[in-house]
């Protein structure tokens, strides 16, 4: 990252002098911050700045100043004063040498005061001060006991959490504290008038104290800038993200909350996937995943063993594991025989392996070792304890198994409450995460595995045929009326020119041209009206099918010319009629934040009723296009279903990949819909039979 | 319920004398039970029974006996001795007057010892002793401090929990203890050699101390006996159930765990729906729902308001609420104006209403009241606290709002941990459940609403045209070869005879008969081979379509006769060819546990790829059949989609209802598939065009 930004953030997280601006009377936010700084045990120099140079109530040891210039050597300024004084304070901080200010003060863009925020940022630039905030909840760094925040104090740990919402930050810290999950660094960045996700992610990706990055987002300012930083961070260490505002209600609220529009959810999903980011549905799930990623190695495959001392909870874990695409496979006969060597008939040797009353620490260890050393990729150790069971001994058995097979993840579910509190503590200190239920342990393991698969896909894409834009054989982008689709003959010519598969066709301005073209095209033929005023051609009788000869073509042309004589009739497209194709939709759109996006799905009811379409950031290569197709619910229809032939998936994938490149090569294309593309049986390719291209950039 | 069973269960839960059978040396299960009984504070008479009349280690005050006969007046025997001594102990208990024994002892059917369990049950019957267990984890009744169990002690409360798995019972009690959720009664019934869900549900439905019933099931012994009891219980009070073994892995494990097969998951879902039982996905969800049902009134509709002091968590709640079918609608302009009267511009007045720093107790109260008194059916109050916020004051505001609008449910989300512990305690004592996240609060409210909707459907069904079996106008059930389908002519005749819609048709044994029948039927016609050896007629060229006259029919018959001369050719069905119908599948099956089941869905890919079929217990009435159709993903195809006409849904619903009656009227029908049924445009009915009936009962 840029060296100066790194230096700024180093001083943000490791300041020798922190100055808190604002009233330090009891109950005021600046007072709360000083209280937290002192209680958490910050060991640097802490000073307060306010007009009367009041020392904070109850903290006479904290030096106070009327202005900052006289202090000198400030590393971090924390602003918690009314909005109208923020600009002055930033100037003061800059004059006192502070390279960065955390602006907790609210009353800016989030409250409609966009101009005030713009001025604050300008003043900060002028004063050489970078900003976190405004309208944020502060920062923490557990390594040096820095807590310039009003949120609950973080325990030390390996997770670093950056959050757009200060309140979500507080909720996560509170929940994490209850579960004993610790943090390295915490940043609530609020309105991100200056520093935001890109700088913070880049810093944390290189931060040796950070093992996992957690991220809470409601919107992004610039998706195309964020994406490469996200991808780099996610390749360096696991990144777990919540994107709020998934549904319409959520999106509405996200809009009104931050004064910025939330991007469409599917595009976010595509961006996270591309970057290798794991998405969490809510704060509890995010904490589960952070705990798992912070402590567990990645599973090499999807085969998971469940070892339990009680059937029910083991079954619930197996149910959920299978739902999530893990494989809770039964032990092989050989493995079963190995288990039976030391387990009596009362133990059920399926998956789960139910140890019943034979669930001693030694047996947990032996069973987990035997399964993980023989073909299982991960395990869930379930112990449902009674007040009379020595859960500590069981925990020791689980830890011993992990030590014996350190490369494979074991998640623990020790239920519940007081009777297992000590055992859970022991497991957590040993680096084995404990989940409240087998279902949640299964989800964590599934996401560990998914990250590996996303990374493998990214490596494959980097090795394989590059999706990088390269010049296409068409001299110039098509031009169309602003806001409207370009005429169909030009659209077809363009697509043909860039090497996309179209049926053989001719554009004919007269019946005579059409009759002549007839001889050069394979019949049967289809004739389609060309008119800028006719959009839904079929519905308006603008398409004539099954034309076998020149006479029929001539007559059809005349009919169209008559029918559309009042509608700027420009002629007709005469094309080979494609038979036996499966209808597919391929589309290209530009997301305001993440840029070009490619969509593919089966036509008709599949996309319209079931929203069964795959969305990815463009461009994609053929391998990723195939992956898009494989993920569709309707995928079996492409592979050959109920006697219908397998379709030419490779040709379709090539088409999708090429269309996705157009977005990069031709920035003038705003939107493109190929609907339908007809996919023919294997080896026979695909044909685009309807084209709609919007320009306007 | 039967008076004697009620008396037995009264003595089970309210015993004056409890005798614990088994070794009471430290570490033994009987000793653990005595320990728990004493610690929890059971105030009745507690005695120990073991061969040497040893008093329990550390409990000299507990009298001990070598045999039970000399004790007299035992109400409850608790058996925790080796399996081989269980029969003797049951005899002793019976002789000492015990009407019921809780058999914690394992080593019976769950370990393959089915015969031992059968003998134990027989001995108990002879001795006049009813059994809970064997292989169970005991019982609790918090009202009289009875805890004859080794599981964590339950706090007192309004939820009664009966569980097939003792371990799940323990896990739930442990988790509930952490969250402060209390129980009235707890029963782990293990292998249910005698008393099981039906008796316990009936008792708890009438138990004034039980407000909510929670149920954990892996399999049922007799679904048709359970169903009416479940329905009666769920009509008396909320019943929340987990059914484990949902997926194949889970089912496999459920099978091996209890020695009994788990029923198919869709049938369970249908049975729960019919009974009005709310299903929970796991133990945390079950506790969330129990807490909600125990304390909250039912919402009258789906409109939910979210009131928060922080955007992010409010948005996550709104996302989830919408996903679950609740309606987090924006406030009307009038309501917004009412809110703006006392809230500044910095508060966002959408849904969520984000109070930001104006989230005082008074404002929570005013906003919640205003929204709930004006068109909202339920609310979620979110407070994300900092260590410096007085959450107790906010809790008081929420409680005041609830007191002002007591008929509408308010769920609270106070996050998180220590900073809100006191406020959460205050809310819980006031009867307002607190959830760990807005997402979980939303789920609880959604399920509260769903129970109302299930009850409304049940009331409507009870009022409306009865689905009760009534004689159908066909004298006798069709007979077919055991295990095979009955011949198609008989099948068609039967369906026609019971009033189901078929195309006009004739069964013809010769070409001559076919040619003659031709004149009596509307053309075009279709001719189908009839032969017990030809199942997939179309695939084998056994169907000829588009026959317009007698000559064509005669020729087609001759062709079929020739083509199938080697395959027991019996003739052909000549039928009116139905055009323009939408293909639907209607089927009937018998579940080994719950009995007849009716299925309906759209044909082809919808059922095969998407499993888009509705399953209900048979019979159903027309209203329920319409509800089945409305719930399909493919429902829009029936209502008229993309220019295709609306279909005759009422005719299809009538057909489904009538088919569902056949299961009741004709026990000889094992399975019936109508595939396809063609549904014509509105007003024109539906026609069954392919029939497959299996007999064999």
Interface residues (C-beta under 8 A of the other chain):
Chain A: X27 X29 X32 X35 X36 X106 X107 X110 X111 X112 X137 X150 X151 X152 X153 X163 X164 X165 X166 X167 X168 X170 X171 X172 X173 X174 X175 X177 X178 X216 X218 X242 X244 X245 X246 X247 X248 X249 X250 X252 X253 X254 X256 X257 X258 X281 X282 X283 X284 X308 X309 X310 X311 X312 X313 X314 X315 X316 X318 X319 X320 X321 X322 X323 X328 X330 X345 X346 X348 X350 X351 X352 X354 X356 X357 X384 X385 X386 X387 X388 X415 X416 X417 X418 X419 X420 X436 X437 X439 X604 X605 X608 X609 X610 X633 X634 X636 X637 X641 X642
Chain B: X27 X29 X32 X35 X36 X106 X107 X110 X111 X112 X137 X150 X151 X152 X153 X163 X164 X165 X166 X167 X168 X170 X171 X172 X173 X174 X175 X177 X178 X216 X218 X242 X244 X245 X246 X247 X248 X249 X250 X252 X253 X254 X256 X257 X258 X281 X282 X283 X284 X308 X309 X310 X311 X312 X313 X314 X315 X316 X318 X319 X320 X321 X322 X323 X328 X330 X345 X346 X348 X350 X351 X352 X354 X356 X357 X384 X385 X386 X387 X388 X415 X416 X417 X418 X419 X420 X436 X437 X439 X604 X605 X608 X609 X610 X633 X634 X636 X637 X641 X642
